[in-house]
């Protein structure tokens, strides 16, 4: 019977506990090499089994572990695991020949779209400070955002669903399955704009109820929302509201990137800045989607500069703040690792 990487580690007396069900099971414990507490991760169900330490960056499979930790030769390690050397070598070659990440180029909306979006946003940004926006302000304060940052972010409130002629926004005519021309939908909710300079290039609306919870107004740009990308250390989060919170609390220390979702990848401009940065603190949500992205894409693309830095006391910075986490202290602790 073949031994898994988990079998090898447990047999050597390493204390590992299951912490997630992602990738066929994820285990955590002290690193066999650097001893870093709770920074060593093992995925026994991932192909031939994988491990990675986010502190010393040791990584590999069962064969690599036997070679590094037990000083076995490649053939000796294969023999102990019951693996044919040629088959393992072919699988390793396939993994190493996978294409390098190519960031997407984004498209800025035309002037007509930007003008219409700016007009809508201007109304929404004024509405959020009126009685109609009281609940929206309460929601944002509950996520740790101050009135000052709400104004700086240009956040707004749309009190009712609006359906507009798509052509007025310079969008192509669109028909539903019944052949009827559809309207441009601006749903009720919190309006979260993304700017390029002073120009509105995206409107994301967070609905108070219903699915989908977030709606990107058709025609908007899909780039990441970013702040202070020239900084040496950059924090990666999912939602724009989390990004604004980190900027508010620690914007003098780090740059910030808000992807929108855990599955999103950096666009070309953001990728260039991340490549130049010295360290990346990946703080994607502490759920299965966030963990999968954090442990796969980010270290594979940006190497040892990546540090998985999940929030404590909550799945994201906003929830952690609600539960009493000092966001600035959390960011400073992440900086101290580098």
Buried (B, 14 or more C-beta within 10 A) or exposed (E): EEBBBBBBBBEEEBEBEEBBEBBEBBBBBBBBBBEBEEBBBBBBBBEBBBBBBBBBBBBBBBBBBBBBBEEBEBEBBBBBBEBEEEEBBEBBEEEEEEEEEEBEEBEBBEEBBBBBBBEBBEEBBEBBBEEBBEBBBEBBEEBBBBEEBBEEBBBBBBBEEEEBEBEEBBBEEEEEEEEEEEEBBBBBBBBBBBBBEEBBBBBBBBBEEEEEEBBBBBBBBBBBBBBBBEBEBBBBBBBBBBBBBBBBBBBEBBBBBBBBEBEBBBBEBBBEBBBEBEBBBBBBBBBBBBBBBBBBBBBEBBEEBBBBBBBEEBBBBBBBBBEEBEBBEBBEEBBEBE
